Amino acid sequence: MRRLAVLPMLGLCVFGTRLAAAHHSFAAYFDGQKAVTLTGEVVSVEWTNPHFHFSIDVEDADGAVARWRFEGFPPNMLVRQGWRRDETLTAGATITVEGWAARSEPNAGAARWVTLADGRKLAAGPPAGTGGR
């Protein structure tokens, strides 16, 4: 009987470890001292838990294009901030993102604000300093 109880516990440990690895604190991944403001064209949008992600192509002064990937709130928080899936952020739209760069991954960041082409500014993620290091 004791062996039967071990198997479910082992399964829970493996599953729980995977979920814990998928989520992180802000400070562990992003640098609240490295503010970025970028304007670019939306390439992709992923409404997934525990965070939504989107990518934009940003052109520099020399004409070179860099693809930036941003992370933000979970989808349910976005809806509370006024976002609508498949409407607010769509591929091909030009947006401006304010946020923070990742600590070690180039062209990755945490989005705080997204300004849409029509001038609307929506909260996209938490402020810097959220979570411990």
N, C-alpha and C positions, 0 to 999 in steps of 0.2 A: 504494500500500500504506500509505503514511504517513497518508493521509486516512482510511482505514478504521480506523486505530488512534485517531484523534482523536474519532470519534463515540462509542465506548464510554466514553472518558475524560470527555467532556462530560456524558454521561448519569450517570455516577457522581458527578460534581461536583454536578449539580443534585439528585440523590437524597440525597447526603450532606449538602448544605446544608439540605435540608428536615428531615432527622432531627435535625441539630444545633439547628435553631431550635425544634424541638418539646421539647427537653430543656433544663433550666437548672439552675444550682446553687441551693441553698437560699437563700443570702445575696443572690442577684440578684433574687429575687422576694419573699421573706418577710423580716420584721424580727424577729430573735431577741430584741429588746427589747420587743416588743409581744405579751405573753402574753395569750391569750384562753381563757376557760372558758365554754362555752355549752351549754345544755340545750335540746333541741328534738326535733321529730318528723322522722324520716327521710322524705324526699320521693323521692330517687332514688339509685341506686348504680351505678357504672360500673366494671367490672373491666377496665381497659384498660392497655396498656403505653404509655409507660414508668411511669405512675403510675395508681393507682386514684383515682377521685373520687366524692364523695357530697355530697348537698345536704340540709340540714335547715332547717325553718322554726322560727325562734326568736321567741317572743313577749316583748315588753318589758313593763315595769310598767304602761304605758298601754294595753296590749292590741294595740298595733301589731305586725304580723308582718313579720320580715325574713328573707329566704332567704339562707343562708350556704352557700357551696360550698367544700369542703375537698379537699385533695390529700394522698395518702399514699404508702406503699410500692408497689412493683410487685406484681402479683398473686402471683407466686411467693414473695415475701418474706412476704406476708400469710399464706399457707398455712403457712409455717414458724413464724409467730407464733401459730397456732391458729385462724385464720379459715377459714371454709368458705363458698364461693360460694353464694348463694341461701339461706343459713341464718343466718349470723352477723349480717348487717345487712340488714334488710328494710324496705320502705316501710311507714310507719305506726308503727314502733317508736320509743319515746322513748329517747334516748341523751344522754350528756354527753360533749362533746369538749373536750380540752385541747390547746392548740397555740399557733400564732402567726399574727398577722394579716399579710396581704399588705402590701407597702410602699405600693402606690399604688391597688390595686383594693379598693374598699369591699366588705365582706361576703364576702371570700375569705380562706382561710387554709390553713396546713399543719397537719394533724392529727398529734399525737404519741401521744395516748392516747384511746381510746374506752371509756367505761364503759357497758355494756349494762344494760337494765332489770333483769336478774337479778343485777346486782352485779359480773359479770365485767369485768375491766379488761384490754383488749388493746392492745398496741403497734400503732399505725396508721401511723407514719412516723418518720423519723430525728429525732434531737435537733437543737436549734438549733445554728448554727455549722458545720453540715455544708456543705462546699464553699466556695469562695472567692467574692469579690464581683466 
